[in-house]
Amino acid sequence: MKCPPVVSKSWRNIAAEASSSGNYEQGSTPPPVISKVVLTLDPLCPDESSIQFKMELANTGTGNTPKSYRLNMFKDFVPMSVFAETNQGKLSVEGKVEHKFDMQPHSDNYEQYGLLCRERTNKYMVKTRQVQIIDNDNGVLMRPMPGMVGLIASGSKEKNKITPTKPSEVKRTRRERGEMENIIFKLFERQPNWALKQLVLETDQPEQFLKEILNDLCVYNKRGPNQGTHELKPEYKKTTGASDM
């Protein structure tokens, strides 16, 4: 059953008041009645379409909470079952859910429901923050008074220290792809292994652009004596060797 938040809140309040007293838990008094369901049917028409359900709340608390609700019954929902856990920690099926009920304020309480919606709208329209104009706006109230400087905690001075900002990386202009490949081949002729930072300094090219070219031309050494460096793929080593001949 799907019920409005005001109804579930009312039921929780009643259950909390009953549990605080603790009488019905000890068996001295029966559990409190929170609501009752009235079933209406036409004996001349035994079809389920003639069955009507109405719920009457026993106590709605204060305010304009409606007391009567109409229960609309449906069968077109995802099949569900009710499970319970035994003392041994095992699950058991207690039953199967065959009907779904949606609560809707009854026509007898439309006026109360309208007042409740209006109260809810007015409540959320109240501004919680306010803007206050300061008469003395010359900044005196914002400056520490004499003798209060020494009261500042030592830890706050460390927090207020200005951390040096890293110099922004110089924007590098990309070369053409073919030209960059020839430059990289010449660099690997000088030495067989290069780190990415070294290649960035040698070529003065963007790091991401170099990564794209290195992924196509080179192999990255993850371990060994040349860990963290790039070297040409075997097929490109053969090509550069043949061109030198």
C-alpha positions as CSV (number, residue, x, y, z in Angstrom):
1,M,0.0,0.0,0.0
2,K,1.3,3.4,-1.0
3,C,0.2,6.1,1.5
4,P,0.8,9.9,1.7
5,P,3.6,11.1,3.9
6,V,1.2,12.8,6.3
7,V,-0.5,9.5,7.0
8,S,2.8,7.6,7.6
9,K,4.0,10.4,9.9
10,S,0.8,10.2,11.9
11,W,1.1,6.4,12.2
12,R,4.7,6.7,13.4
13,N,3.8,9.3,16.0
14,I,1.1,7.0,17.4
15,A,3.4,4.0,17.4
16,A,6.1,6.1,19.2
17,E,3.7,7.3,21.9
18,A,2.5,3.7,22.4
19,S,6.0,2.3,22.6
20,S,7.1,5.0,25.1
21,S,4.3,4.0,27.5
22,G,5.2,0.3,27.1
23,N,1.9,-1.0,28.4
24,Y,0.8,-2.9,25.4
25,E,4.2,-4.6,25.0
26,Q,3.7,-6.2,28.4
27,G,0.2,-7.4,27.4
28,S,-1.7,-5.2,29.9
29,T,-3.4,-3.2,27.1
30,P,-4.1,-4.0,23.5
31,P,-2.1,-2.2,20.7
32,P,-3.5,1.2,19.7
33,V,-5.9,1.4,16.8
34,I,-4.5,3.7,14.2
35,S,-7.1,3.2,11.5
36,K,-9.9,1.1,10.2
37,V,-10.8,-0.1,6.7
38,V,-14.5,0.0,5.6
39,L,-15.4,-2.4,2.8
40,T,-18.4,-1.7,0.6
41,L,-19.7,-4.1,-2.0
42,D,-22.9,-4.6,-4.0
43,P,-24.4,-8.1,-3.2
44,L,-26.2,-8.1,-6.6
45,C,-22.9,-7.5,-8.4
46,P,-20.2,-9.9,-7.0
47,D,-17.6,-8.6,-9.5
48,E,-14.5,-7.0,-8.0
49,S,-15.2,-3.8,-9.8
50,S,-18.1,-3.1,-7.3
51,I,-15.8,-3.5,-4.3
52,Q,-14.8,-0.2,-2.7
53,F,-12.4,0.4,0.2
54,K,-12.3,3.4,2.5
55,M,-9.8,4.0,5.3
56,E,-10.7,6.1,8.4
57,L,-7.8,7.3,10.5
58,A,-8.3,7.0,14.2
59,N,-6.2,10.1,15.0
60,T,-4.7,12.6,12.6
61,G,-3.1,14.8,15.2
62,T,-3.3,18.6,14.7
63,G,-3.7,20.5,11.5
64,N,-5.8,20.0,8.4
65,T,-4.8,16.4,7.8
66,P,-7.6,14.5,6.1
67,K,-9.2,11.7,8.1
68,S,-10.9,9.7,5.3
69,Y,-9.1,8.2,2.4
70,R,-10.2,6.1,-0.6
71,L,-8.1,3.0,-1.4
72,N,-7.8,2.3,-5.1
73,M,-7.0,-1.4,-5.7
74,F,-4.9,-2.5,-8.6
75,K,-3.5,-5.8,-9.8
76,D,-1.2,-4.6,-12.6
77,F,2.1,-4.5,-10.7
78,V,5.3,-6.4,-10.5
79,P,4.7,-9.7,-8.6
80,M,6.0,-9.6,-5.0
81,S,6.3,-11.9,-2.1
82,V,6.6,-11.5,1.6
83,F,9.7,-13.0,3.3
84,A,10.6,-13.6,6.9
85,E,13.8,-14.6,8.7
86,T,13.8,-17.5,11.1
87,N,15.8,-17.7,14.3
88,Q,18.4,-19.8,12.5
89,G,18.9,-17.0,9.9
90,K,17.1,-18.7,7.1
91,L,14.5,-17.0,4.8
92,S,11.0,-18.3,4.4
93,V,8.1,-17.2,2.2
94,E,5.2,-15.9,4.3
95,G,2.8,-15.0,1.4
96,K,2.3,-13.4,-2.0
97,V,1.2,-9.9,-2.7
98,E,-1.8,-10.0,-5.0
99,H,-3.3,-6.5,-4.7
100,K,-1.9,-3.0,-4.6
101,F,-3.6,-0.1,-2.9
102,D,-3.1,3.7,-3.5
103,M,-4.4,6.0,-0.9
104,Q,-6.3,9.1,-2.1
105,P,-8.1,11.7,0.0
106,H,-11.8,11.0,0.1
107,S,-14.3,13.4,-1.5
108,D,-15.5,14.1,2.0
109,N,-12.2,15.7,2.9
110,Y,-11.4,17.7,-0.2
111,E,-11.7,21.0,1.7
112,Q,-9.3,19.9,4.4
113,Y,-6.9,18.5,1.8
114,G,-6.9,21.9,0.0
115,L,-6.1,23.7,3.2
116,L,-3.3,21.2,3.9
117,C,-1.8,21.9,0.4
118,R,-2.0,25.6,1.0
119,E,-0.2,25.4,4.3
120,R,2.5,23.3,2.8
121,T,3.0,25.8,-0.1
122,N,3.1,28.7,2.3
123,K,5.6,26.9,4.5
124,Y,8.1,26.4,1.7
125,M,7.6,30.0,0.4
126,V,9.0,31.4,3.7
127,K,12.5,32.7,3.2
128,T,14.9,31.3,5.8
129,R,17.6,33.7,4.9
130,Q,17.4,37.5,5.3
131,V,19.4,40.3,4.0
132,Q,20.3,42.9,6.7
133,I,21.6,46.4,5.8
134,I,24.5,47.6,8.0
135,D,24.2,51.2,9.0
136,N,27.9,51.6,9.9
137,D,29.5,50.4,6.6
138,N,32.9,52.1,7.0
139,G,34.5,48.8,7.9
140,V,35.2,49.5,11.6
141,L,33.2,46.5,12.7
142,M,35.1,44.2,10.3
143,R,38.6,45.1,11.6
144,P,40.0,43.5,14.8
145,M,40.0,45.8,17.8
146,P,43.3,46.8,19.5
147,G,44.6,44.1,21.8
148,M,42.8,41.3,19.9
149,V,45.6,40.5,17.5
150,G,47.4,38.4,20.1
151,L,44.3,36.3,20.7
152,I,44.4,34.8,17.3
153,A,45.3,31.1,17.5
154,S,48.7,30.2,16.2
155,G,47.3,27.5,14.0
156,S,45.2,30.1,12.1
157,K,48.4,31.9,11.0
158,E,49.6,28.7,9.3
159,K,46.3,28.3,7.5
160,N,46.4,31.9,6.3
161,K,49.9,31.5,4.8
162,I,49.8,32.1,1.0
163,T,51.0,29.0,-0.7
164,P,53.1,29.7,-3.8
165,T,51.2,28.9,-6.9
166,K,52.8,26.7,-9.5
167,P,53.8,28.6,-12.7
168,S,51.4,27.9,-15.5
169,E,52.8,25.7,-18.2
170,V,53.8,27.5,-21.3
171,K,51.4,26.8,-24.1
172,R,53.2,24.8,-26.8
173,T,52.3,24.8,-30.5
174,R,51.8,21.5,-32.2
175,R,53.9,20.6,-35.2
176,E,52.7,18.5,-38.0
177,R,52.4,14.8,-37.4
178,G,54.8,13.7,-40.0
179,E,57.4,16.2,-39.0
180,M,57.2,15.1,-35.3
181,E,57.6,11.5,-36.3
182,N,60.9,12.3,-38.1
183,I,62.1,14.3,-35.1
184,I,61.3,11.4,-32.7
185,F,63.1,8.9,-35.0
186,K,66.2,11.1,-35.0
187,L,66.1,11.4,-31.2
188,F,66.0,7.6,-30.8
189,E,69.0,7.4,-33.1
190,R,70.8,9.4,-30.5
191,Q,69.8,7.1,-27.6
192,P,67.5,4.0,-27.5
193,N,65.5,5.0,-24.4
194,W,63.7,8.2,-23.6
195,A,61.5,9.3,-20.7
196,L,58.4,11.3,-21.6
197,K,59.6,14.4,-19.7
198,Q,62.9,14.4,-21.6
199,L,61.0,14.2,-24.9
200,V,58.8,17.1,-23.9
201,L,61.9,19.2,-23.2
202,E,63.7,18.1,-26.4
203,T,60.7,18.7,-28.8
204,D,58.9,21.5,-27.0
205,Q,55.6,19.9,-27.8
206,P,52.4,19.3,-25.7
207,E,52.6,16.2,-23.5
208,Q,49.3,14.8,-24.7
209,F,50.3,15.1,-28.3
210,L,53.6,13.3,-27.6
211,K,51.7,10.5,-25.8
212,E,49.6,9.9,-28.9
213,I,52.6,9.6,-31.2
214,L,54.6,7.4,-28.7
215,N,51.7,5.0,-28.3
216,D,51.9,4.4,-32.1
217,L,55.7,4.3,-32.5
218,C,57.1,3.1,-29.2
219,V,56.9,0.5,-26.4
220,Y,56.7,1.6,-22.8
221,N,59.0,-0.3,-20.4
222,K,57.1,-1.0,-17.2
223,R,60.0,-3.0,-15.5
224,G,63.6,-3.8,-16.0
225,P,66.6,-1.5,-16.1
226,N,64.9,0.9,-18.5
227,Q,61.7,1.2,-16.4
228,G,59.6,4.3,-17.1
229,T,61.1,4.9,-20.5
230,H,60.0,4.5,-24.1
231,E,61.8,2.7,-26.9
232,L,60.9,2.2,-30.6
233,K,58.9,-0.8,-31.6
234,P,60.9,-3.6,-33.3
235,E,59.4,-2.9,-36.8
236,Y,60.5,0.8,-36.6
237,K,64.0,-0.2,-35.4
238,K,64.4,-2.3,-38.5
239,T,63.1,0.5,-40.7
240,T,65.5,3.1,-39.3
241,G,68.4,0.6,-39.6
242,A,67.7,-0.1,-43.2
243,S,67.4,3.6,-44.1
244,D,70.9,4.2,-42.5
245,M,72.3,1.6,-44.9
